[in-house]
Amino acid sequence: MSRIGLPVLETPRLIIREIEESDVYDMFEYASLPNVGPVAGWEPHKSLSYTKSIIKMFRNKYQYGQLGVFAIVLKESDKMIGTIELHTYVKNHKAELGYTISPYFWGNGYAYEAAKAVISWGFNELELKRIECTAFVNNNQSNRVCEKLGLDFECVRKKGYMLYDGSIHDISCYAITDDEYFKSIRS
Ligand SMILES: CC(C)(COP(=O)(O)OP(=O)(O)OC[C@H]1O[C@@H](n2cnc3c(N)ncnc32)[C@H](O)[C@@H]1OP(=O)(O)O)[C@@H](O)C(=O)NCCC(=O)NCCS
């Protein structure tokens, strides 16, 4: 399968481009912290070589018909501060938004700014009909980002997610359709 090229997206403060091997140090800095991965469903990274293998896996996603993963980079310092992706991609239909920001940069609107650009790409270029986002019910930050983005709260999927440690969690489900998105940017 040919590689689905990720574009470079630009927002006022961010460059959003495909993750690269050289992002390993910036990624490890936040992905190794205990308050980041588990909230999003993944185990904290224990070594740089593990982070390297994750980046390699991200860059190979196209082999499975998936879109790949963007790095979120601050324009002013060229620092990579997180990732964002449209995963569980079904061509001409839908995908799920996933994002992580380094805690050193939380609360500055970076997740919102990056997600807005990725959603625009999803509807305008990929012609998706629906973009979803899920998070643990108590992940107030992520659920707030969904609200800011104009995604509708649809339901709680009770016991909908098993974490890597075997624990089971309720998850909140948000979504926006293409019709809702285009109506919102016109108004
Ligand atoms: C979720 C995450 C990406 C948000 O990143 P961010 O750049 O800080 O997000 P933003 O600044 O755009 O928005 C965060 C919002 O949550 C709000 N918030 C922060 N703590 C909160 C809390 N405890 N309760 C409710 N809202 C909270 C912020 O005030 C902000 O809303 P506002 O703009 O209305 O003030 C980041 O917290 C993260 O990486 N968490 C760990 C990984 C994760 O949970 N990923 C998502 C899994 S699906």
The ligand as an SDF file (V2000), in Angstrom:
LIG
                    3D

 48 50  0  0  0  0  0  0  0  0999 V2000
   -6.0760   16.5710   26.9660 C   0  0  0  0  0  0  0  0  0  0  0  0
   -4.8630   17.4310   26.6240 C   0  0  0  0  0  0  0  0  0  0  0  0
   -4.3290   17.0300   25.2460 C   0  0  0  0  0  0  0  0  0  0  0  0
   -5.2890   18.9050   26.6190 C   0  0  0  0  0  0  0  0  0  0  0  0
   -4.1760   19.6890   26.1930 O   0  0  0  0  0  0  0  0  0  0  0  0
   -4.1290   21.2840   26.4230 P   0  0  0  0  0  0  0  0  0  0  0  0
   -3.2270   21.8580   25.3890 O   0  0  0  0  0  0  0  0  0  0  0  0
   -3.8560   21.5860   27.8300 O   0  0  0  0  0  0  0  0  0  0  0  0
   -5.6500   21.6470   26.0660 O   0  0  0  0  0  0  0  0  0  0  0  0
   -6.2670   23.1190   25.9130 P   0  0  0  0  0  0  0  0  0  0  0  0
   -5.4030   24.1040   26.6040 O   0  0  0  0  0  0  0  0  0  0  0  0
   -6.5960   23.3280   24.4600 O   0  0  0  0  0  0  0  0  0  0  0  0
   -7.6500   22.9670   26.6750 O   0  0  0  0  0  0  0  0  0  0  0  0
   -7.7240   22.3910   27.9710 C   0  0  0  0  0  0  0  0  0  0  0  0
   -9.0280   22.8340   28.6190 C   0  0  0  0  0  0  0  0  0  0  0  0
   -9.2650   22.0270   29.7650 O   0  0  0  0  0  0  0  0  0  0  0  0
   -9.4940   22.8970   30.8650 C   0  0  0  0  0  0  0  0  0  0  0  0
   -9.1360   22.1750   32.0850 N   0  0  0  0  0  0  0  0  0  0  0  0
   -7.9140   21.9640   32.5950 C   0  0  0  0  0  0  0  0  0  0  0  0
   -8.0270   21.2450   33.7330 N   0  0  0  0  0  0  0  0  0  0  0  0
   -9.3440   20.9950   33.8920 C   0  0  0  0  0  0  0  0  0  0  0  0
  -10.0920   20.3180   34.8800 C   0  0  0  0  0  0  0  0  0  0  0  0
   -9.4980   19.7090   35.8950 N   0  0  0  0  0  0  0  0  0  0  0  0
  -11.4460   20.2780   34.7360 N   0  0  0  0  0  0  0  0  0  0  0  0
  -12.0550   20.8690   33.6800 C   0  0  0  0  0  0  0  0  0  0  0  0
  -11.3930   21.5300   32.7140 N   0  0  0  0  0  0  0  0  0  0  0  0
  -10.0460   21.5850   32.8370 C   0  0  0  0  0  0  0  0  0  0  0  0
   -8.6470   24.1050   30.5720 C   0  0  0  0  0  0  0  0  0  0  0  0
   -9.0430   25.1970   31.3620 O   0  0  0  0  0  0  0  0  0  0  0  0
   -8.9620   24.2830   29.0880 C   0  0  0  0  0  0  0  0  0  0  0  0
  -10.2550   24.8290   28.8750 O   0  0  0  0  0  0  0  0  0  0  0  0
  -10.4800   26.4070   28.6510 P   0  0  0  0  0  0  0  0  0  0  0  0
   -9.7200   26.7870   27.4050 O   0  0  0  0  0  0  0  0  0  0  0  0
  -11.9590   26.5440   28.5070 O   0  0  0  0  0  0  0  0  0  0  0  0
   -9.9380   27.1180   29.8590 O   0  0  0  0  0  0  0  0  0  0  0  0
   -3.7300   17.2720   27.6760 C   0  0  0  0  0  0  0  0  0  0  0  0
   -4.2630   17.5140   28.9350 O   0  0  0  0  0  0  0  0  0  0  0  0
   -3.1000   15.8830   27.6570 C   0  0  0  0  0  0  0  0  0  0  0  0
   -2.2050   15.6050   26.8760 O   0  0  0  0  0  0  0  0  0  0  0  0
   -3.5510   14.9860   28.5660 N   0  0  0  0  0  0  0  0  0  0  0  0
   -2.9790   13.6460   28.6380 C   0  0  0  0  0  0  0  0  0  0  0  0
   -3.2920   12.8330   27.4130 C   0  0  0  0  0  0  0  0  0  0  0  0
   -4.7750   12.8280   27.1150 C   0  0  0  0  0  0  0  0  0  0  0  0
   -5.6030   12.8360   28.0120 O   0  0  0  0  0  0  0  0  0  0  0  0
   -5.1080   12.7650   25.8270 N   0  0  0  0  0  0  0  0  0  0  0  0
   -6.4750   12.7120   25.3780 C   0  0  0  0  0  0  0  0  0  0  0  0
   -6.9320   11.3290   25.4790 C   0  0  0  0  0  0  0  0  0  0  0  0
   -8.2230   11.0160   24.3640 S   0  0  0  0  0  0  0  0  0  0  0  0
  1  2  1  0
  2  3  1  0
  2  4  1  0
  2 36  1  0
  4  5  1  0
  5  6  1  0
  6  7  2  0
  6  8  1  0
  6  9  1  0
  9 10  1  0
 10 11  2  0
 10 12  1  0
 10 13  1  0
 13 14  1  0
 14 15  1  0
 15 16  1  0
 15 30  1  0
 16 17  1  0
 17 18  1  0
 17 28  1  0
 18 19  1  0
 18 27  1  0
 19 20  2  0
 20 21  1  0
 21 22  1  0
 21 27  2  0
 22 23  1  0
 22 24  2  0
 24 25  1  0
 25 26  2  0
 26 27  1  0
 28 29  1  0
 28 30  1  0
 30 31  1  0
 31 32  1  0
 32 33  2  0
 32 34  1  0
 32 35  1  0
 36 37  1  0
 36 38  1  0
 38 39  2  0
 38 40  1  0
 40 41  1  0
 41 42  1  0
 42 43  1  0
 43 44  2  0
 43 45  1  0
 45 46  1  0
 46 47  1  0
 47 48  1  0
M  END
$$$$
